[in-house]
Amino acid sequence: MTSLTLPLRSKSQPVRPTRRVRLLRLELRHSTMIWLLALLGALFYFDAFHKAAGYPPFWLVRSSVILHELVPDVSLFAAGVAAWTGSREGRRQTVDLVNIAARPRWATALASFAATTIWTLVAFLGCVAVLYGFTATQASSGGPPWWPVAAGAAVLCAFCALGFAAGMLVPGRFTAPLAALVTFLVLIVAFRVVLKESHPTFALLSPMNSVPHGDAGVFFHYFPDLYMVQIMFFAGIAVAVLGGLGLALASGSRIAWRTAAVVTALGLAAACTGFGLAGTARVEVNGVVIPAVHDAASDRPIAYTAVCQQGAIPVCVHPAFRAYLPDLVAALNPLIHEFGGLPGAPVRVEQVSSSTVAELSVALSSTEIETLVGTSANLTGNPPVLHLALTQMPSQPEPLSSQPLAIEQDAFVDAFIGPAGGTLGDPAQAAIEAALLDNAGSLPGAAAKAANRFAALAPSVQRAWLLTHLPALRSGHIALAQIP
Amino acid sequence: MTPARVRTPAGAESKTRPILPGWGSATAGLRLVRLYVASRRLRVALGALVACSLVLRAALERHWIPSSGPLTQQLPVLLEAGTASVIAVTTHSPFGEPERATGRWLSYLRFGTAGALTGIAVGLLSAGAAAAHLPGGTLDVVRNVAGMTGIGLISATVIGGGLSWIGPMAYLVLSEDAILNSWRTPWIWPTTPSQDAGAAFFAALVFVAGIAIITGRGARQRAAE
């Protein structure tokens, strides 16, 4: 009888890469996210793409919909589906079966997570490709900004990881809808906080944090500071959550546990660093500055040669606004003729960045959406030159009869007659400005027309209407056309 | 209750179950309802609905909901969609075909559960907004919750109970976009005032359709679930 010597522990067999790829391929084929690709495409078309198409064809302005519209929409479904995928073994009560399988549960869980995340990123990048492809056919200068894309991808990875972890740790039928709900809730509440706070810092980490002004990225480089910190924070969260799952799931293997601990620590370090850096953020007119990652070179304006057209006087704009030049000249010419020969009348009109117009820059804040979109002008120098900021342009030049540039006419008259920058002048200034605008054919705004209509009603009729419609009016449910 | 959870104490002798009372008796009916409630996880669903109500309360107290303007509806609609998703997910059955084949009272139970949960969701959200100004008021809550629940129930019959939350969530995304862009259409009822008869009609229509379909057919059973 012979004795056989066996080691107490068998040698661990390394998993061949082909097996890992096969596992991932299986997960990719069975991912629920595949069935949502068409839905996400439709929502992208109706939401983000529709909104971007309404913006002027400037890269940074159009790319703002990536973080503001596309990422929240995709995050909601990504978190829900990731939670659904993560809770799979728990819902089917096969956790014990998976635990005793040859492959560590952390590895199989990571494959499921990777499949959901890959499909999410495919949907996201496909939408970005459509958006940028569409913009490339219309934009005349600059190139696509990639920082918002990277930040968006990091946000999606983080929400996928959080949803997946929620599904694994609290498996159940309600985990997926609640993960989706909480994701959207967090994004909206953070957006509310950014809007309410006068000097937001940590809330800026939310992807829905600001809307760039209409000429952002045209005169000055956009600051990538906030995007860098967002990537650091969200990628850190994703890595920490996945590492934490490893700590919770790793059983037996000391190497797996140590690896999970190191991954968790790295993720936490990145997330904490991002959070700390966001606390030092400073909101400026050209974007958010974070001193630790800020490149001073991006503060310098972008050099350009203005494009001019001779109307009654020369009107010059940035080459990116070339398409709007004929409309601008046509809109300003009646006013220039009216003012011709008067003391202080401008001899030239030059477009400037909205951030360099003093009156506008005082009110500008990347968190105050209402004041971000506006037009202002001032008259300086001898001979006088009208410096006009164009920030609220239509997506494409429109027929002049539709009055697309009425705001620019207002700004011109404001600068010439009264206080510039859209501030209210005294009643006499306002009256003369209104008369001059009327001469120039500039129609009063739709709101002013509605106000006149309502003011012409008898007080009893006004009161009766308010009694019926006040709740709807307060909640923003009354359109201008519904005002009697 | 799933078969995996049926446990027999170690060493215990198997017993023959006593003969159950007839179908018509109140005890049997109550037991049936209790088992149905347990199988659909209605207690957890009620907890989730209460949580939505508490979040609405917190949002109103912390002024996350602006008092005027188009954004007033953003957060309430989100929570209404959340309650609709929870109600839709309760339609998922862990038993599948055997239950369909033997459950005589299943249609009534589905109808009663969906209707009762919708009523409870409306009540809880209204209670969460009590003594605070909720834009649109209770009528808005009734219309929005009912309409989105209808979407959820229809989703359940099409894609299955487990994933039926996708329907109300997709509608939520459309509604949020419509709210931000001030679109007005009766089909996207959260954007219209509560007095709008057309929007109320469409919401009611979708709710009735959802209830009718889920009562008659039940949630779709998918092999993957």
Interface residues (C-beta under 8 A of the other chain):
Chain A: H30 T32 W35 L36 L39 L43 F46 D47 H50 K51 E69 D73 L76 F77 G80 W84 R91 Q93 G172 R173 F174 A176 P177 L178 A180 L181 F184 L185 I188 V189 R192 K196 H469 P471 A472 R474 S475 G476 H477 I478 A479
Chain B: T2 A4 R41 V44 A45 A48 C52 V55 A59 H63 W64 S67 S68 G69 P70 L71 T72 Q73 Q74 L75 L78 L79 A81 G82 S85 V86 A88 V89 T90 H92 P135 G136 G137 I159 G161 G162 L163 W165 I166 M169 A170 L172 V173 L174 D177 N181 S182 R184 T191 T192 P193 S194 Q195 A224 E225
